[in-house]
Amino acid sequence: MTAALVTGSADLIGAEASRFFAARGFDVIGIDNDMRRQFFASAANTEWSRRQLERDCPEAVFIFTSTK
């Protein structure tokens, strides 16, 4: 069993890394705290990306927290 831990998994690079490893059979564990919301206001949140990841990689485990 090979696993990939991806931090920032709902951001641009992290989401692509999650998809990349999942497509190659890795057990993906993704972590994201949506810091974009803190830095760039709520319009920049990664919620849309999180929903796509959960749809695209149903076998992966994602841990999402919010910093609201």
N, C-alpha and C positions, 0 to 999 in steps of 0.2 A: 504494500500500500504506500503510495507516494502522495504527500499532501503539499498544498501550497497555501501559505498564510499571506493574505493580501490586505495591507492596511490602506485606508482611503479607497475602499472598494467601490464606492458609489461615485467617485470622481472620475474624470476622463481617463486617465492612465490606469487607475485601479480597476475600473470597470472592464477595460479592454484586457488587462492582465487576467482578471477573473474569467472572462470568456475564453481566453487563450488556453489557460490551464485546464479549465473544465472540458474543453473540446478535445484535449489530449489525454483525458482520463484521470487527471489528478483529483484528489479529494480537496475541494476548495473551501477554505474558511476565510470569509471576508469580514472585515471590521471597518466601520465608518462612523464618525461622530458629527458629520454635516457641519464642519467648521466654516464652510463657505457662507453659510447663513450668518454667522457671527461677523465675518470680515466684510461681506459684500451685500448685506441685507437679505431679507427673506425671499426676495425675487430670485436670488442666486442659489437657492437650496438645491439639494441633490435628490429630492424625493422622487422625481420622475425617473431618474437613473436607477434608483433603488428598485422601483417597481419593475422596470425592464429587466434588471438583473435577476430578480426573483422569477420572472417569467422565462427568461432565456436559459437559466441555470438552475432548474428545480432541484437537482440533486446536491447542490452546494449549500453550505451553512453560512448565513449572513447574520452578523450582529450589528444592528444599527441603533445608535443612540442619538438623541437630539440635544443640542446645547441651547435651546430656546431661552 
